[in-house]
Amino acid sequence: MSTHEPAFAPYENEADVVEVGNLTLENRVDRITISGDVDLTADRRGLEQARLLQALLARVVASLEAKDLPDRLPPPEVNTVDNPFA
């Protein structure tokens, strides 16, 4: 794993995806989705992954703190489309 932090601008685009172990952080303009798992082992690699995860989440928190946030987002709109393969 590289020691530099990956490009990740929370809530700024729909493209950034960062992996820490098997944990995935997916960027959206209204949410960050975190899925999977990571073992933060008691070794240098575990420390590196823990620091990366800490830095990424610090960016998320800083971005949220800089915004005028609603109490809660409305549910996303769901559009149903015809199955093109049917």
GULO-513878 format. One record per residue (C-alpha): residue number from 1; residue in one letter; x, z, y. Coordinates in Angstrom, 3 decimals. Example, Ala and Ser with C-alpha at 12.3 -4.5 7.8 and 13.67 -1.06 7.14 Angstrom:
+-----+----+----------+----------+----------+
:   i : aa :       xx :       zz :       yy :
+-----+----+----------+----------+----------+
:   1 :  A :   12.300 :    7.800 :   -4.500 :
:   2 :  S :   13.670 :    7.140 :   -1.060 :
+-----+----+----------+----------+----------+
//
This chain:
+-----+----+----------+----------+----------+
:   i : aa :       xx :       zz :       yy :
+-----+----+----------+----------+----------+
:   1 :  M :    0.000 :    0.000 :    0.000 :
:   2 :  S :    1.288 :   -0.850 :    3.445 :
:   3 :  T :    1.954 :    1.887 :    5.983 :
:   4 :  H :    0.338 :    0.019 :    8.887 :
:   5 :  E :   -3.338 :    0.441 :    9.673 :
:   6 :  P :   -5.514 :   -2.614 :    9.054 :
:   7 :  A :   -7.523 :   -4.265 :   11.801 :
:   8 :  F :  -10.869 :   -2.479 :   11.848 :
:   9 :  A :  -13.032 :   -2.281 :   14.971 :
:  10 :  P :  -16.055 :   -0.133 :   14.078 :
:  11 :  Y :  -19.428 :   -1.611 :   15.062 :
:  12 :  E :  -17.791 :   -4.643 :   16.694 :
:  13 :  N :  -18.386 :   -7.337 :   14.061 :
:  14 :  E :  -19.867 :   -8.148 :   10.671 :
:  15 :  A :  -16.580 :   -9.179 :    9.079 :
:  16 :  D :  -14.103 :   -6.290 :    8.765 :
:  17 :  V :  -13.718 :   -4.854 :    5.280 :
:  18 :  V :  -11.036 :   -2.310 :    4.400 :
:  19 :  E :  -10.217 :   -0.929 :    0.967 :
:  20 :  V :   -8.628 :    2.441 :    0.285 :
:  21 :  G :   -8.185 :    2.676 :   -3.467 :
:  22 :  N :  -11.551 :    1.579 :   -4.799 :
:  23 :  L :  -13.321 :    2.826 :   -1.672 :
:  24 :  T :  -14.631 :    0.064 :    0.577 :
:  25 :  L :  -15.496 :    0.385 :    4.260 :
:  26 :  E :  -17.659 :   -2.507 :    5.450 :
:  27 :  N :  -18.161 :   -3.071 :    9.159 :
:  28 :  R :  -21.541 :   -3.977 :   10.655 :
:  29 :  V :  -22.699 :   -3.956 :   14.265 :
:  30 :  D :  -25.101 :   -1.074 :   13.613 :
:  31 :  R :  -23.533 :    0.761 :   10.661 :
:  32 :  I :  -20.434 :    1.283 :    8.552 :
:  33 :  T :  -21.072 :    1.146 :    4.816 :
:  34 :  I :  -18.740 :    3.212 :    2.644 :
:  35 :  S :  -18.966 :    2.680 :   -1.087 :
:  36 :  G :  -16.877 :    3.203 :   -4.194 :
:  37 :  D :  -14.352 :    5.914 :   -4.881 :
:  38 :  V :  -10.771 :    6.870 :   -4.283 :
:  39 :  D :   -8.576 :    9.480 :   -5.956 :
:  40 :  L :   -6.419 :   11.136 :   -3.315 :
:  41 :  T :   -3.639 :   12.144 :   -5.664 :
:  42 :  A :   -1.049 :   14.818 :   -4.870 :
:  43 :  D :    1.767 :   12.313 :   -4.377 :
:  44 :  R :    3.091 :   10.016 :   -1.642 :
:  45 :  R :    0.526 :    7.306 :   -2.400 :
:  46 :  G :   -2.296 :    9.852 :   -2.197 :
:  47 :  L :   -0.976 :   11.083 :    1.144 :
:  48 :  E :   -0.756 :    7.522 :    2.461 :
:  49 :  Q :   -4.331 :    6.782 :    1.374 :
:  50 :  A :   -5.581 :   10.069 :    2.864 :
:  51 :  R :   -3.924 :    9.297 :    6.198 :
:  52 :  L :   -5.377 :    5.781 :    6.225 :
:  53 :  L :   -8.862 :    7.070 :    5.466 :
:  54 :  Q :   -8.496 :    9.737 :    8.151 :
:  55 :  A :   -7.390 :    7.152 :   10.730 :
:  56 :  L :  -10.239 :    4.782 :    9.872 :
:  57 :  L :  -12.863 :    7.518 :   10.080 :
:  58 :  A :  -11.349 :    8.757 :   13.354 :
:  59 :  R :  -11.948 :    5.266 :   14.768 :
:  60 :  V :  -15.561 :    5.389 :   13.582 :
:  61 :  V :  -16.102 :    8.809 :   15.187 :
:  62 :  A :  -14.440 :    7.734 :   18.461 :
:  63 :  S :  -16.604 :    4.613 :   18.603 :
:  64 :  L :  -19.774 :    6.632 :   18.019 :
:  65 :  E :  -18.805 :    9.244 :   20.605 :
:  66 :  A :  -18.324 :    6.487 :   23.209 :
:  67 :  K :  -21.875 :    5.150 :   22.756 :
:  68 :  D :  -25.255 :    6.246 :   24.067 :
:  69 :  L :  -26.811 :    6.777 :   20.649 :
:  70 :  P :  -30.486 :    6.934 :   19.702 :
:  71 :  D :  -31.646 :    9.853 :   17.563 :
:  72 :  R :  -32.080 :    7.469 :   14.655 :
:  73 :  L :  -31.917 :    3.695 :   14.148 :
:  74 :  P :  -35.143 :    1.932 :   13.239 :
:  75 :  P :  -35.245 :    0.530 :    9.701 :
:  76 :  P :  -33.741 :   -2.959 :    9.458 :
:  77 :  E :  -36.096 :   -5.922 :    9.418 :
:  78 :  V :  -36.421 :   -7.459 :    5.976 :
:  79 :  N :  -37.312 :  -11.129 :    5.771 :
:  80 :  T :  -38.465 :  -12.663 :    2.522 :
:  81 :  V :  -37.543 :  -16.266 :    1.870 :
:  82 :  D :  -38.646 :  -18.626 :   -0.861 :
:  83 :  N :  -36.302 :  -18.841 :   -3.821 :
:  84 :  P :  -34.466 :  -22.182 :   -3.448 :
:  85 :  F :  -33.773 :  -22.256 :   -7.191 :
:  86 :  A :  -37.383 :  -21.777 :   -8.325 :
+-----+----+----------+----------+----------+
//
